[in-house]
Amino acid sequence: MINNILSRFRRSNNTVTSSETNAPPKTTSEDEEHHEWDRPIEFVLSLISNSVGLGNVWRFPYLAARSGGGAFLIPYFILYFLIGAPIYYLELALGQFSSRGPATAFILAKGWQGKLLGNKRVLNPSLIFSGVGFAMIINSVLCMLYYNVVIAWALFYFISSFRKRLLWSDCGHWWNTALCFVPGDRGTTYTINGTTFNCTKLQYQNISQYHCTAINLTGRVTATEEFYYNLLLQKSKSFDDFGTPTLYMALSLLVSWIIVCLCIIKGVKTSGKVAYFTAIFPYVVLLILIIYTSTLSGAVDGVKFYIIPKWELVGDFKTWQAAASQVFFSLGLSFGSLMAYSASNKFNNNFFRQMCIVVSCDCLTGVFAGFAVFATIGFLAKALNETVEKYAASSGPGLAFITYPEAISNMPASPFFAIIFFLMLLALGLGSQFALTDVPITSLVELFPRLKKQRPIAVVITCVVSYLISITFTCPGGIYFFELLQEYSANTSMLVVGFFEVIVISYIYGFNRFMNDVQMMLNKRAAEYYLFLTWYISAPLLIIIITITKLISAEPIKLGAGGGFPDYIFPRWSTILGWFIFVFCIIPIPLVFLVNYIKECLFLRAEKRIQINVPKPIYLHALTENNSPREDWGPKRKQNQIGLYERKKEAFYNHGISSFNDSIPLQILTGDSDRKKELSNNEQY
């Protein structure tokens, strides 16, 4: 029986990490180079910082406003339970068990990478990545590029808050237009019974003396909107009018990347300490903001729009598509950051309990922050004599940078609260950005082991290159490119990657087998029945439905009128570019699998490995082998290789494979007398 099980592992890519290259099996140099969390609480807080980020305070309100407010919450909660939490569990478990990042974690169900040289295979470690893992890295990198732009926005507001009077609290600056006005009691207008007068509330009480007259607010723009669009973004009128980088944004983005570089340069040892602040501080500020915005005039109307669903919109597939993308984006699914973080855990860490804490915090934080945003939307809509629904529908990705500053402007000691709030946004954004940036860095270190001792250099190079690429977002037309990348890179592509994650684990590697791996870590098969239902049925089914309807109903991106800009439909060429970006994000999955499958067929044919009595033809046999774990699949750290994985590893070393460039004995590749047994044993998984 044991031989039957072991034969499952006797055929695949025989790869040894660099620390094992010239050392006997008992060496622990790899363990010494392994980055590990100092305390479990640092891991939990880092997960909270990763998941509870700008996606909750910035992206969630924007999508909820665009998708009908309360109608968005119903699919949001459903998809969180049936898709979000199960895949979150999957990524944490896979990373912790294998101690690998996304670049190499999916070798559990991947054919070998290499090339045929007569009767030998020469294995190249730089080619060892799975299609799913590589797609994760691409999604993470693209999201990392534009996500730091939002942090740069927050940094600009933060620096601008160190004034006695906030720059966005009034008109009269060089970036303001004749349409600028200040809503509420701070402004030079006063609205009563739906009519707006060109005087303050105190002046209106003596209307004859101040000659107050009614004015038309149609087309008027608030001071906060003009600060965001005209000063920060210097937004152009169309995508075609792209322009060159603007000074304020380019400098803000540069400082943002410097901060990220300094905070992650030492790995989890530094980012874990920063998480104490980035995970806890935001909740205090959000609570203060919610309490105050609830007192604004019109806040009740905004909150009603937020919590009372319009049932006709609940059945709209666009609402479900928006909710699904928010669940993936907020939790950090399909980016690989969860695997990169959990790979630094102790093998027996109780990730299941930590997952329950983080997922609950993330789910409720977005809803919690929404109250502050929609209370302010109600206030602004009333000041503009618009309905809450109309104002919310015209919102764009900068909604949080209009509503929150407007609410703060009405608070006493507004500069102090502005500093605190935008410091909170920086904390939220940086927590997620650390995780996103760590994905390509961890992948580089895994693919090129020589970089393990030169991690700071890899961090600096990654940040410098990322800044040079993302500087395109600082142009006047950069906001259009920002919206395009957000729509096509970290949206539907995340669902596709998540679908293949679930399929690989539950159907190819095997649900029962993976739960056995979980039991090795936790001494129990945690949430087994829930995961069986979601991994096998609900998650893949819902993802397929949402993805297909998204592709069928795809249409050019449209930005609603706002900030003095009319409705804008993206040009046709940008839509084509967007679909190229989408394909680029997911193409590694089928491409890598197809290449491996063809190589497997060629190798089987060249080595004449199919015996006469074997019932399988080459194309089926190659498919089975291509879906088998690689020879070195299992816990990466030797101290965690116990039970089946210990025996497998010993057999692996006993054959004398000591480096990537050594030729591999033919008997290992063929399996000799165990070959027929292997064919039947592969079927049981």
SVG drawing of the C-alpha trace seen along z (x, -y; Angstrom):
<svg xmlns="http://www.w3.org/2000/svg" viewBox="-40 -97 68 103">
<polyline fill="none" stroke="black" stroke-width="0.4" points="0.0,0.0 2.8,-2.4 4.6,-1.6 1.5,-2.3 1.2,-5.7 4.9,-6.5 4.7,-5.6 2.3,-8.5 5.3,-10.8 7.9,-9.0 7.3,-10.7 7.5,-14.5 9.9,-17.4 12.8,-16.6 13.7,-20.0 15.8,-20.9 16.0,-24.4 19.3,-26.2 19.9,-25.6 19.7,-21.9 21.9,-22.0 25.3,-20.9 24.2,-19.7 23.1,-16.4 19.4,-15.9 19.9,-17.0 21.0,-20.5 19.0,-23.4 20.4,-26.3 17.1,-26.7 15.3,-26.9 17.7,-29.5 17.0,-31.7 13.3,-31.3 11.5,-34.6 9.1,-33.9 6.7,-36.0 7.9,-36.8 4.4,-36.4 1.1,-35.1 -0.5,-38.4 1.7,-40.1 0.5,-37.7 -3.1,-38.4 -2.7,-42.2 -0.8,-42.0 -3.8,-40.0 -6.1,-42.7 -4.0,-45.4 -3.9,-43.5 -7.7,-42.8 -9.1,-45.8 -7.6,-48.5 -8.6,-51.1 -10.9,-48.5 -13.2,-49.0 -13.0,-52.8 -12.4,-53.8 -13.6,-51.1 -16.6,-49.6 -18.6,-52.8 -17.8,-53.7 -19.1,-50.3 -22.1,-50.4 -23.1,-53.9 -22.8,-52.9 -24.7,-49.6 -27.8,-50.9 -26.7,-51.2 -28.6,-48.6 -29.1,-46.4 -25.3,-45.9 -25.2,-44.6 -27.3,-41.4 -25.1,-39.8 -22.0,-41.1 -22.8,-39.1 -23.9,-36.0 -20.7,-35.9 -18.6,-36.6 -19.9,-33.4 -20.0,-31.2 -16.9,-32.3 -14.7,-34.7 -14.2,-32.9 -13.6,-29.4 -10.9,-30.7 -9.3,-32.8 -9.0,-29.5 -7.5,-27.8 -4.8,-30.3 -3.8,-30.5 -3.7,-26.7 -1.7,-26.2 0.9,-28.9 1.4,-27.7 1.6,-24.0 4.1,-24.3 6.0,-27.4 5.9,-28.7 4.6,-31.8 2.3,-31.8 5.2,-31.3 5.8,-27.7 2.9,-26.7 0.8,-25.1 3.4,-22.5 0.9,-20.2 -0.9,-19.7 1.5,-20.8 3.5,-19.0 7.3,-19.4 9.0,-22.2 12.2,-21.4 13.4,-20.2 14.3,-16.9 17.9,-16.1 18.1,-12.6 17.5,-10.4 17.9,-13.2 16.0,-16.2 17.8,-19.4 15.6,-21.3 15.8,-25.1 14.6,-26.5 13.7,-29.8 11.0,-28.0 9.3,-26.5 6.1,-28.3 2.5,-27.2 0.0,-28.9 -2.3,-29.7 0.6,-31.1 1.9,-33.2 -1.5,-34.6 -1.7,-35.6 1.6,-37.4 0.4,-39.4 -2.8,-40.4 -0.9,-41.4 1.7,-43.5 -1.0,-45.4 -3.0,-46.1 0.1,-47.1 0.8,-49.7 -2.5,-51.6 -3.2,-50.9 -0.2,-53.0 -1.6,-55.8 -4.6,-56.0 -2.1,-56.0 -0.4,-59.0 -3.7,-60.8 -4.1,-60.2 -0.6,-61.4 -1.2,-64.7 -4.4,-65.3 -2.4,-64.5 0.3,-67.0 -2.3,-69.6 -4.0,-69.3 -1.3,-71.0 -2.9,-74.4 -5.1,-76.6 -7.8,-76.5 -8.2,-73.5 -7.6,-74.2 -10.7,-72.3 -13.0,-74.0 -13.6,-77.2 -13.4,-78.7 -11.2,-81.5 -8.0,-79.5 -6.3,-79.5 -7.7,-76.0 -11.3,-77.0 -13.8,-78.0 -16.8,-80.3 -19.0,-77.3 -17.4,-76.7 -19.5,-76.9 -19.4,-75.7 -22.4,-73.7 -23.9,-73.9 -23.5,-76.4 -19.9,-77.2 -20.9,-78.4 -22.0,-81.7 -25.3,-80.1 -28.3,-79.1 -31.0,-76.6 -34.5,-76.6 -37.6,-74.7 -35.6,-73.6 -34.7,-77.2 -31.0,-78.4 -30.1,-82.0 -26.8,-83.8 -26.3,-84.6 -25.5,-82.9 -28.1,-81.7 -27.5,-84.7 -27.8,-87.1 -31.0,-85.4 -32.6,-86.2 -32.3,-89.9 -33.0,-89.3 -34.0,-92.8 -30.8,-94.3 -28.5,-91.9 -30.6,-91.7 -30.6,-87.9 -31.9,-86.5 -32.6,-83.0 -29.9,-81.4 -29.8,-78.3 -27.4,-75.6 -27.5,-73.6 -24.0,-72.7 -22.4,-74.0 -19.3,-72.2 -18.4,-71.9 -15.0,-73.2 -13.9,-69.6 -14.6,-68.3 -12.6,-71.1 -9.7,-70.4 -9.7,-66.8 -10.2,-67.1 -8.5,-70.4 -5.6,-70.6 -4.7,-67.0 -5.5,-65.2 -5.6,-68.1 -8.0,-65.9 -8.2,-66.2 -11.5,-66.2 -10.8,-62.9 -8.6,-59.8 -7.0,-61.0 -5.8,-64.1 -3.3,-62.2 -0.7,-64.9 2.5,-64.6 3.1,-63.9 2.0,-66.6 4.3,-67.8 2.1,-67.3 1.1,-63.7 4.5,-62.7 6.1,-63.8 3.4,-62.2 3.7,-58.9 7.5,-59.0 7.2,-59.5 4.6,-56.7 7.0,-54.2 9.9,-55.3 7.7,-54.6 6.7,-51.2 10.3,-50.3 11.5,-51.3 8.8,-49.4 9.2,-46.0 12.9,-46.0 13.6,-43.6 10.6,-41.3 8.0,-40.3 10.3,-41.4 9.5,-45.1 6.1,-44.9 4.8,-42.9 5.8,-45.6 4.1,-48.3 0.9,-46.3 0.3,-47.1 -0.5,-50.6 -2.0,-50.0 -4.5,-47.5 -5.9,-49.2 -5.7,-52.9 -8.3,-53.1 -11.2,-51.8 -10.9,-54.7 -10.9,-57.3 -13.9,-55.7 -15.9,-55.6 -15.3,-59.4 -16.2,-60.2 -19.4,-58.1 -20.6,-59.8 -20.1,-63.2 -21.5,-62.6 -24.7,-61.3 -25.4,-64.9 -25.2,-66.5 -28.3,-67.7 -29.5,-65.1 -27.5,-62.3 -30.6,-60.3 -31.6,-60.2 -28.1,-58.9 -28.2,-56.2 -31.6,-55.1 -30.4,-54.7 -27.5,-52.7 -29.4,-50.2 -32.8,-49.9 -32.4,-47.7 -34.1,-48.2 -35.1,-44.7 -35.1,-45.2 -31.4,-45.9 -30.7,-42.8 -31.6,-40.6 -29.3,-42.7 -26.2,-40.7 -24.1,-43.9 -24.8,-44.2 -23.5,-40.7 -20.5,-41.3 -19.6,-44.4 -20.1,-42.5 -17.9,-39.6 -15.1,-41.9 -15.3,-43.7 -15.1,-40.5 -12.0,-39.4 -10.4,-42.8 -11.1,-43.5 -10.0,-40.1 -6.9,-40.1 -7.9,-36.9 -6.1,-35.8 -3.3,-38.2 -1.0,-35.7 -0.4,-38.0 -2.1,-35.7 0.1,-32.8 3.2,-35.0 2.2,-36.0 1.1,-32.5 4.3,-31.0 6.2,-32.7 4.0,-31.0 5.0,-28.2 3.7,-24.9 1.2,-24.3 -0.1,-27.8 -3.9,-27.8 -4.7,-29.7 -8.4,-28.7 -9.1,-30.7 -7.2,-33.6 -9.1,-33.4 -12.4,-33.7 -11.3,-36.8 -9.9,-38.5 -12.7,-37.7 -15.3,-38.9 -13.4,-42.2 -13.0,-42.8 -16.7,-42.1 -18.0,-44.4 -15.5,-47.2 -16.6,-48.0 -20.2,-48.1 -19.1,-50.2 -17.3,-52.8 -20.2,-53.0 -22.3,-54.8 -19.9,-57.7 -19.8,-57.9 -23.5,-57.7 -24.3,-60.1 -22.1,-62.6 -23.6,-61.8 -27.0,-62.6 -25.6,-65.9 -24.0,-66.8 -27.1,-65.8 -29.3,-68.0 -26.9,-70.9 -27.0,-70.5 -30.8,-70.0 -30.3,-66.5 -31.6,-63.1 -29.2,-60.8 -29.6,-58.2 -28.6,-60.7 -25.5,-61.9 -24.4,-58.4 -24.8,-57.2 -22.5,-59.9 -19.8,-58.9 -16.4,-57.8 -13.3,-56.2 -12.5,-59.5 -15.8,-59.4 -14.1,-58.8 -11.8,-61.8 -14.8,-64.0 -17.2,-62.9 -14.8,-62.4 -13.0,-65.7 -16.4,-67.5 -17.5,-65.9 -14.3,-66.9 -14.5,-70.5 -17.8,-70.8 -16.2,-69.6 -14.8,-71.8 -10.9,-71.8 -11.2,-70.4 -7.4,-70.5 -6.7,-68.3 -9.3,-65.7 -8.1,-65.9 -4.6,-65.0 -5.9,-62.1 -8.2,-60.9 -5.7,-60.9 -3.1,-59.4 -5.7,-56.6 -6.1,-56.3 -2.3,-56.0 -2.3,-53.3 -5.0,-51.4 -3.5,-51.7 0.0,-50.9 -1.0,-47.7 -2.5,-46.3 0.3,-47.7 2.9,-45.9 1.3,-42.6 0.8,-43.3 4.4,-44.4 5.7,-41.4 4.2,-39.0 6.6,-39.8 9.5,-40.1 8.8,-36.7 8.3,-35.2 11.7,-36.6 13.4,-35.1 11.7,-31.7 12.5,-31.6 16.1,-32.9 17.4,-31.5 20.6,-33.6 18.4,-36.6 17.6,-35.2 20.6,-36.9 20.1,-40.0 16.4,-40.7 16.9,-44.4 18.3,-44.8 15.3,-43.0 12.9,-45.3 14.7,-48.4 14.7,-47.3 11.0,-46.3 10.0,-49.7 12.0,-51.8 10.7,-49.9 7.1,-50.1 7.4,-53.9 8.7,-54.4 5.8,-52.4 3.0,-53.9 4.1,-57.5 1.7,-57.3 -1.1,-57.6 0.1,-61.1 -0.7,-62.5 -3.9,-64.6 -5.4,-61.6 -4.0,-59.1 -7.4,-58.9 -8.9,-57.3 -6.0,-54.7 -6.5,-54.2 -10.2,-53.4 -9.4,-51.1 -6.8,-49.1 -9.1,-48.8 -11.9,-47.5 -10.0,-44.9 -7.0,-43.8 -8.2,-43.4 -11.8,-42.6 -13.0,-39.7 -9.5,-38.2 -9.5,-37.7 -12.6,-35.6 -11.0,-33.4 -7.9,-32.9 -10.0,-32.0 -12.0,-29.5 -8.9,-27.6 -7.6,-27.7 -10.7,-25.9 -10.6,-23.4 -6.9,-22.6 -7.4,-21.9 -10.7,-20.2 -10.9,-18.3 -7.3,-17.8 -5.2,-17.5 -8.1,-16.1 -10.3,-17.5 -9.6,-14.6 -5.9,-14.7 -5.8,-18.5 -7.8,-18.1 -5.3,-15.5 -2.6,-18.1 -4.6,-20.5 -4.9,-17.8 -1.1,-17.6 -1.0,-21.2 -4.1,-21.6 -4.7,-18.0 -8.2,-18.3 -9.9,-18.8 -11.3,-22.2 -14.6,-23.3 -14.6,-20.2 -18.3,-20.0 -18.5,-23.7 -15.5,-23.6 -16.7,-20.5 -20.0,-22.3 -18.3,-25.6 -15.2,-24.3 -17.1,-21.6 -20.3,-23.3 -21.1,-26.9 -17.7,-28.7 -17.0,-27.3 -20.7,-27.5 -21.2,-31.1 -17.9,-32.2 -18.7,-30.7 -22.2,-32.3 -20.8,-35.8 -17.9,-35.6 -20.0,-34.5 -22.6,-37.2 -19.9,-39.8 -18.3,-38.8 -21.7,-38.7 -22.9,-42.1 -19.5,-43.8 -19.7,-47.4 -17.4,-50.4 -16.6,-52.0 -18.8,-55.1 -18.0,-57.8 -20.9,-59.7 -21.0,-63.5 -19.4,-65.1 -16.9,-67.7 -17.8,-69.9 -17.1,-67.1 -19.9,-65.7 -20.7,-62.1 -17.8,-60.3 -17.7,-57.0 -14.3,-55.5 -13.1,-55.3 -13.2,-52.0 -9.4,-51.6 -9.3,-51.7 -11.9,-48.9 -9.7,-46.8 -6.7,-47.6 -8.7,-46.6 -9.5,-43.2 -5.8,-42.7 -5.0,-43.4 -7.7,-40.9 -6.3,-38.2 -2.8,-39.0 -3.9,-38.4 -5.3,-34.9 -3.4,-33.6 -0.6,-31.9 -3.1,-29.4 -4.0,-27.6 -0.7,-28.4 1.6,-26.9 -0.7,-23.8 -0.7,-23.3 3.1,-23.7 3.6,-21.2 1.1,-18.8 2.8,-18.8 6.2,-18.3 4.8,-15.4 3.5,-13.7 6.8,-14.2 8.7,-12.8 6.5,-9.7 6.8,-9.0 10.6,-9.5 11.2,-7.2 8.6,-4.6 7.3,-4.6 3.9,-3.1 4.0,0.6 1.9,3.0 -0.4,4.0 -1.1,0.4 -4.7,-0.4 -4.1,-4.2 -3.0,-5.9 -0.2,-8.5 -2.5,-11.6 -4.5,-10.4 -1.4,-9.2 0.3,-12.6 -2.8,-14.3 -2.7,-12.3 1.0,-12.9 0.6,-16.6 -1.9,-16.9 0.3,-15.0 2.3,-16.7 5.9,-17.4 8.5,-15.2 9.4,-17.8 5.8,-18.7 5.1,-19.0 6.3,-21.1 9.3,-23.0 11.0,-23.2 12.6,-19.9 11.6,-20.0 7.9,-19.9 8.4,-16.9 6.7,-14.2 4.8,-11.0 4.3,-10.4 6.3,-13.5 9.2,-12.4 9.4,-9.0 8.9,-10.6 11.7,-13.1 14.1,-10.4 13.5,-8.4 14.1,-11.6 17.4,-12.2 18.5,-8.6 18.6,-8.7 21.4,-11.2 19.8,-14.2 21.9,-17.1 21.4,-20.0 19.3,-21.3 21.9,-20.7 22.7,-17.1 21.3,-14.5 18.4,-12.5 18.7,-8.7 16.4,-7.2 14.9,-4.8 13.5,-7.7 11.7,-9.1 10.4,-5.8 9.6,-4.2 10.7,-0.8 8.8,2.0 6.5,-0.4 5.4,-2.0 2.2,0.0 1.3,-0.5 1.8,-4.3 -0.7,-4.4 -3.4,-2.9 -2.5,-4.9 -2.7,-8.2 -6.4,-7.5 -7.4,-7.5 -6.7,-11.2"/>
</svg>
